Amino acid sequence: MGREARILGADGVDGVMRELGERAKAAARVIALAPAPTKTAALRAMAAQVRVASADILAANAEDVADGRRHGLAASFMDRLTLTPERLEAMAAAVEEIAALPDPVGRVLASWQRPNGLTFERVATPLGVIGIIYESRPNVTADAGALCLKSGNAAILRGGSDSFRSSSAIVAALRRGIAEAGLDPDVIQLVPTRDRAAVGAMLSGLNGSIDVIVPRGGKSLVARVQAEARVPVFAHLEGLCHIYIHAAADLAMAREIVVNAKLRRTGVCGAVETLLVDRKVVETHLQPILADLMARGCEIRGDAEVRARVAGVVAATEADWSTEYLDAILSVKVVDGLDAAIGHIETYGSHHTDAILTEDAAVAEAFLARVDSAIVLWNASTQFADGGEFGFGGEIGIATGKMHARGPVGVEQLCSFNYRVRGTGQTRL
């Protein structure tokens, strides 16, 4: 922590955060007007610098991982924290994907002309300075920084304390790439301290410097941000994801999808946490699917009927239906049809990602229309809840609210708009 103390100096957290905000505001005014080719060049240089700095980034991550083990962090948390050469390459490739996206700034979203000759355009504009508060995942550092730059915004990043060294090394590489392209590196800044007071400073808006806050983390983080923020918030609530196996579900498909949705990566927000099985297929579908999961080390917590039919199932408590495990644990319940499944999802879900498995198109369309979640899937794994899988090149998070942005927050969602009105001398009567 000695280096952090030197950075904070006599002014402490408040002084450092105030300066961060001022520098971000100045950088935001410049990046908002940067030509698309300049931003593309910067992003490509950022990806290249991540690759050049791979040894330094992995070494910093190894220290974070060692600390995490000493502190007894859960296996799912450690998975999210850990970088490998393959994950680091995927991080650089994601920045290049963002570079290749169409520039979202300046898009004409709508245009029309009034009888008096005035022409109106609604045009996409950057939001300004985006404060991003996230936990554990160092890859978010690159994704968030790249998405903000592409959309003409400046970013102030406050990563998790557990990934502080990793995020610092990644941001250093990104800033070198930005400078190489002739842009102000302050367009991406990392909060240089693990002190929790920095979060409070960001939530205050840094004297008007921050235009929007994006929290990406657990329920307690999001709850604090929503309660304390004095600037708009894109809420990324927990991923309490469900899969409903309908009476017309194909068993082979269901087995493959459920295993993937739960166990591909248990620590991601798109991992399924509750499985709902239609009573009409309990005899044929329940045991094979749960056997697949249990054979791979997944703990099953079920209701009375599930326990009666499958050996080795733990009794589910009321709390299990509203728990985001982020681990190899799955709660399972038998339901009486579509209405009961949707009722359970509405009662316990987080409006994040929910799926139905069925060969009945009419039932599937009813599920897609009625389930009030940011992402609703038919015959596909919930692990597709990811901006990269949507073709967005990456994401800052999955927004579960309904205002402005919903679902994966990519470059288009990081834009606002203004109205541009052109006249020829008109005055109003």
C-alpha positions in Angstrom: 0.0 0.0 0.0 3.1 2.3 0.1 2.7 3.2 -3.5 -0.9 4.1 -3.0 0.0 6.3 0.0 2.5 8.2 -2.2 0.0 8.7 -4.9 -2.6 10.0 -2.5 -0.2 12.4 -0.9 -1.3 15.2 1.4 -4.6 15.8 -0.2 -5.8 12.2 0.5 -8.6 10.4 -1.4 -10.8 13.5 -1.9 -8.0 15.5 -3.5 -6.9 12.7 -5.8 -10.5 11.9 -6.9 -11.3 15.6 -7.5 -8.2 15.8 -9.8 -9.2 12.6 -11.6 -12.6 14.0 -12.3 -11.2 17.3 -13.7 -8.8 15.5 -15.9 -11.5 13.1 -17.2 -13.9 16.0 -17.9 -11.2 17.7 -20.0 -10.4 14.5 -21.8 -14.1 13.9 -22.5 -14.5 17.2 -24.3 -11.7 16.2 -26.7 -12.6 12.5 -27.3 -16.2 13.5 -28.0 -15.0 15.2 -31.1 -12.3 12.8 -32.1 -12.6 11.4 -35.7 -13.6 7.8 -36.0 -10.3 6.8 -37.6 -8.4 8.3 -34.7 -10.4 6.3 -32.2 -10.0 3.2 -34.2 -6.2 3.7 -34.3 -6.2 4.2 -30.6 -8.1 1.0 -29.9 -5.9 -1.1 -32.1 -2.8 0.4 -30.4 -4.4 -0.4 -27.0 -4.9 -4.1 -28.0 -1.3 -4.2 -29.2 0.0 -2.7 -26.0 -1.9 -5.3 -23.9 -0.1 -8.0 -25.9 3.3 -6.3 -25.4 2.7 -6.0 -21.7 1.3 -9.5 -21.3 4.2 -10.7 -19.0 3.8 -7.7 -16.7 0.0 -8.1 -16.6 0.2 -11.8 -15.8 2.8 -11.2 -13.2 0.6 -8.6 -11.5 -2.4 -10.9 -11.7 -0.4 -13.7 -10.1 0.2 -11.5 -7.1 -3.6 -10.7 -6.9 -4.4 -14.4 -7.2 -1.9 -15.3 -4.5 -3.5 -12.7 -2.2 -6.9 -14.1 -3.0 -5.9 -17.6 -2.0 -4.4 -16.3 1.2 -7.7 -14.6 2.0 -9.7 -17.7 1.2 -11.7 -16.3 -1.7 -14.4 -18.7 -3.1 -13.4 -20.8 -6.1 -15.9 -19.0 -8.3 -14.4 -15.6 -7.3 -10.9 -16.9 -8.0 -12.0 -18.0 -11.5 -13.2 -14.5 -12.3 -10.0 -13.0 -10.9 -7.6 -15.3 -12.7 -6.0 -14.3 -16.0 -4.3 -16.8 -18.3 -2.4 -16.2 -21.6 -5.6 -17.3 -23.4 -7.8 -15.0 -21.4 -5.4 -12.1 -22.0 -5.4 -12.7 -25.7 -9.2 -12.8 -25.7 -9.1 -9.4 -23.9 -6.9 -7.9 -26.6 -9.0 -9.5 -29.3 -12.2 -8.0 -27.7 -10.6 -4.5 -27.9 -9.9 -5.1 -31.6 -13.5 -6.2 -32.1 -14.6 -2.9 -30.5 -12.3 -1.0 -32.8 -13.9 -2.7 -35.9 -17.5 -1.6 -34.8 -19.2 1.3 -36.6 -18.7 4.6 -34.8 -21.8 5.2 -32.8 -21.2 8.9 -32.4 -23.0 11.2 -34.9 -25.5 8.6 -36.0 -28.7 10.3 -37.2 -31.3 8.4 -35.2 -34.3 10.1 -36.8 -35.0 13.1 -39.0 -38.1 15.0 -40.2 -39.2 18.4 -41.5 -42.0 20.6 -40.2 -44.5 22.5 -42.4 -42.6 25.8 -41.5 -39.5 24.4 -43.2 -37.5 23.6 -40.0 -35.6 20.4 -40.2 -35.0 18.2 -37.1 -32.5 15.5 -36.4 -32.0 13.4 -33.4 -28.2 12.6 -33.3 -26.2 10.2 -31.1 -23.8 12.0 -28.8 -21.4 10.7 -26.0 -22.6 10.7 -22.4 -19.4 12.4 -21.2 -17.6 10.9 -18.2 -18.6 7.4 -17.2 -17.7 6.1 -13.7 -17.5 2.3 -13.7 -17.4 0.4 -10.4 -16.8 -3.3 -10.6 -15.6 -6.3 -8.7 -12.8 -8.9 -9.3 -12.8 -9.3 -13.0 -9.8 -7.6 -14.5 -11.0 -8.1 -18.1 -13.7 -5.6 -17.4 -10.9 -3.0 -17.2 -10.1 -3.4 -20.9 -13.7 -3.9 -22.0 -15.0 -0.9 -20.2 -12.1 1.4 -21.2 -12.4 0.4 -24.9 -16.2 0.7 -25.0 -16.1 4.2 -23.5 -13.4 5.4 -25.8 -15.2 4.0 -28.9 -18.4 5.8 -27.9 -16.5 9.1 -27.3 -16.6 9.0 -23.5 -14.0 9.3 -20.8 -13.9 6.5 -18.2 -13.0 6.5 -14.5 -12.5 2.9 -13.5 -12.7 1.7 -9.9 -11.9 -2.0 -10.0 -12.1 -4.5 -7.2 -9.5 -4.4 -4.4 -8.7 -8.0 -5.2 -7.7 -7.2 -8.8 -6.0 -3.9 -8.1 -2.6 -4.9 -9.4 -4.0 -6.6 -12.5 -6.2 -3.6 -13.4 -3.3 -1.2 -12.8 -1.1 -3.1 -15.3 -3.9 -3.3 -17.9 -4.7 0.4 -17.6 -1.0 1.3 -18.0 -1.0 -0.7 -21.3 -4.2 0.9 -22.5 -3.0 4.4 -21.8 0.2 3.8 -23.7 -1.8 2.8 -26.7 -4.0 5.9 -26.4 -1.0 8.2 -26.2 0.6 6.4 -29.2 -2.5 7.4 -31.3 -2.1 11.0 -30.2 -5.0 11.2 -27.8 -5.1 12.2 -24.2 -4.4 9.1 -22.0 -6.7 10.6 -19.3 -9.6 9.4 -21.4 -9.1 6.2 -19.4 -8.1 6.5 -15.7 -8.0 4.0 -12.9 -8.7 5.1 -9.3 -5.2 4.7 -7.8 -6.3 3.5 -4.4 -8.2 0.6 -2.8 -9.6 2.9 -0.2 -13.4 2.6 -0.1 -13.8 6.3 0.3 -13.0 6.6 -3.5 -16.3 4.8 -4.2 -18.2 7.4 -2.1 -16.4 10.2 -4.0 -17.5 8.8 -7.3 -21.1 8.4 -6.2 -21.1 12.1 -5.3 -20.4 12.9 -8.9 -16.9 14.5 -8.3 -18.3 18.0 -8.4 -20.3 17.4 -11.6 -17.5 15.7 -13.4 -19.2 12.2 -13.7 -22.3 12.0 -15.9 -23.3 8.4 -15.2 -22.3 5.5 -12.9 -22.2 1.9 -14.0 -21.9 -0.6 -11.2 -21.0 -4.2 -12.1 -20.9 -6.6 -9.1 -22.8 -8.3 -6.4 -26.1 -7.2 -4.8 -24.4 -5.3 -2.0 -22.4 -3.1 -4.4 -25.4 -2.4 -6.6 -27.6 -1.6 -3.6 -25.0 0.9 -2.3 -24.6 2.6 -5.6 -28.4 2.9 -6.1 -28.9 4.2 -2.6 -26.0 6.7 -2.6 -25.4 7.9 -6.2 -26.2 11.5 -6.9 -25.8 10.9 -10.7 -27.7 8.6 -13.0 -27.0 4.8 -12.7 -27.1 2.0 -15.2 -27.9 -0.8 -12.7 -26.3 -4.2 -13.3 -28.1 -6.4 -10.8 -27.3 -9.9 -9.9 -27.8 -12.6 -12.6 -30.5 -14.8 -11.0 -31.1 -16.7 -14.2 -33.7 -19.4 -14.8 -34.3 -22.2 -17.3 -37.8 -23.6 -17.7 -38.0 -27.0 -19.2 -41.4 -27.1 -20.9 -43.5 -30.2 -21.5 -42.4 -30.1 -25.2 -38.7 -29.8 -24.5 -36.3 -32.1 -26.4 -34.5 -34.1 -23.8 -31.1 -34.4 -25.6 -31.1 -30.6 -26.2 -32.2 -29.9 -22.7 -29.4 -32.0 -21.2 -26.7 -30.2 -23.3 -28.0 -26.7 -22.7 -28.5 -27.1 -18.9 -25.0 -28.4 -18.3 -23.6 -25.6 -20.4 -25.7 -22.9 -18.8 -24.7 -24.0 -15.3 -21.2 -25.3 -15.6 -19.4 -23.7 -18.6 -18.4 -20.9 -16.2 -20.2 -20.9 -12.9 -18.9 -17.4 -11.9 -20.5 -15.4 -14.7 -23.7 -13.5 -14.3 -25.3 -15.5 -17.1 -24.9 -18.9 -15.3 -28.3 -20.5 -14.6 -29.1 -20.6 -10.9 -32.6 -22.2 -10.9 -34.0 -24.9 -13.1 -37.8 -25.2 -13.4 -39.1 -28.6 -14.7 -42.6 -29.0 -16.0 -44.5 -31.7 -14.2 -45.5 -33.3 -17.5 -41.9 -34.3 -18.2 -40.7 -35.1 -14.7 -40.7 -38.8 -15.4 -38.5 -38.5 -18.5 -36.4 -35.4 -18.1 -35.6 -34.7 -14.4 -33.3 -37.6 -13.5 -31.1 -37.6 -16.7 -30.5 -33.9 -16.5 -29.7 -33.9 -12.8 -27.5 -37.0 -13.2 -25.5 -35.1 -15.9 -25.0 -32.2 -13.5 -24.2 -34.3 -10.4 -21.7 -36.4 -12.4 -19.8 -33.1 -13.0 -19.7 -32.1 -9.4 -22.8 -29.8 -9.3 -24.7 -29.7 -6.0 -28.5 -29.9 -6.5 -30.9 -28.2 -4.1 -34.4 -29.3 -4.8 -38.0 -29.1 -3.6 -39.8 -32.1 -2.0 -40.7 -33.7 -5.4 -37.2 -33.4 -6.8 -35.7 -35.0 -3.6 -38.3 -37.8 -3.8 -37.3 -38.7 -7.4 -33.5 -38.1 -7.4 -31.1 -39.4 -4.8 -28.4 -37.1 -3.4 -30.4 -33.9 -3.7 -30.2 -31.4 -0.8 -33.4 -29.8 0.5 -33.9 -26.3 -1.0 -34.7 -23.5 1.4 -36.8 -20.4 0.6 -33.5 -18.4 0.3 -32.2 -20.7 -2.4 -34.8 -19.5 -4.9 -33.4 -16.0 -4.7 -29.7 -16.8 -4.4 -27.1 -16.1 -7.1 -24.7 -18.9 -6.3 -21.9 -18.2 -8.8 -20.8 -21.7 -8.0 -21.5 -25.3 -9.0 -24.9 -25.3 -7.2 -28.3 -25.3 -8.8 -31.8 -25.0 -7.3 -34.4 -27.2 -8.9 -38.2 -27.0 -8.7 -41.1 -28.9 -10.4 -43.8 -26.5 -11.7 -47.3 -27.0 -13.2 -47.0 -25.4 -16.6 -46.1 -22.1 -18.2 -48.0 -19.8 -15.9 -46.4 -21.4 -12.8 -42.9 -21.1 -14.3 -43.4 -17.4 -15.2 -44.9 -16.8 -11.8 -41.8 -18.2 -10.1 -39.5 -16.2 -12.3 -41.4 -13.0 -11.6 -41.4 -13.7 -7.8 -37.7 -14.6 -7.4 -35.9 -13.4 -10.6 -33.7 -10.4 -11.1 -34.9 -9.4 -14.6 -31.5 -10.4 -16.0 -31.6 -13.5 -18.2 -34.2 -16.4 -18.4 -34.7 -19.2 -20.9 -37.3 -21.7 -22.0 -36.6 -25.0 -23.6 -39.4 -26.3 -25.8 -40.3 -27.4 -29.3 -43.7 -25.6 -29.1 -43.2 -22.3 -30.9 -46.4 -20.8 -29.6 -45.5 -21.5 -25.9 -42.0 -20.2 -26.6 -43.3 -16.9 -28.0 -45.6 -16.5 -25.1 -42.6 -16.9 -22.7 -40.5 -14.4 -24.7 -43.3 -11.9 -24.5 -44.4 -12.3 -20.9 -41.1 -12.7 -19.0 -40.0 -9.2 -18.0 -36.2 -9.7 -18.2 -33.5 -7.9 -20.1 -32.6 -11.1 -22.0 -35.1 -13.9 -22.8 -33.9 -17.0 -24.7 -35.6 -19.9 -26.5 -33.6 -23.1 -26.8 -30.3 -21.6 -26.0 -27.9 -21.4 -23.0 -28.2 -18.5 -20.6 -24.4 -18.1 -20.9 -25.1 -16.2 -24.1 -25.9 -13.2 -21.9 -22.7 -11.4 -23.0 -22.1 -8.4 -25.1 -19.5 -10.1 -27.3 -22.0 -12.9 -28.1 -24.5 -10.2 -29.1 -22.0 -8.8 -31.6 -21.4 -5.7 -29.5 -17.6 -6.4 -29.2 -17.9 -6.4 -25.4 -20.0 -4.9 -22.7 -19.7 -2.9 -19.5 -22.4 -5.0 -18.0 -25.9 -6.3 -18.3 -28.3 -3.5 -17.4 -31.4 -4.9 -15.6 -33.3 -1.6 -15.4 -35.6 -0.2 -18.0 -34.4 3.3 -18.5 -32.1 4.2 -21.4 -30.0 1.0 -21.5 -31.2 -2.6 -21.0 -29.3 -5.8 -21.5 -25.7 -5.7 -22.7 -24.4 -2.2 -22.4 -22.2 -1.7 -25.5 -21.1 1.3 -27.5 -24.6 2.4 -28.7 -26.0 2.2 -25.2 -23.1 4.5 -24.0 -24.5 7.3 -26.2 -27.2 9.8 -25.5 -28.5 12.2 -28.2 -29.4 15.8 -28.9 -31.8 17.4 -31.3 -30.3 19.5 -34.1 -32.7 22.0 -35.7 -31.8 23.9 -38.9 -33.8 26.8 -40.1 -33.8 29.5 -42.8 -34.9 32.4 -40.6 -38.1 31.1 -39.1 -39.6 32.9 -36.1 -42.5 31.6 -33.9 -45.9 33.3 -34.0 
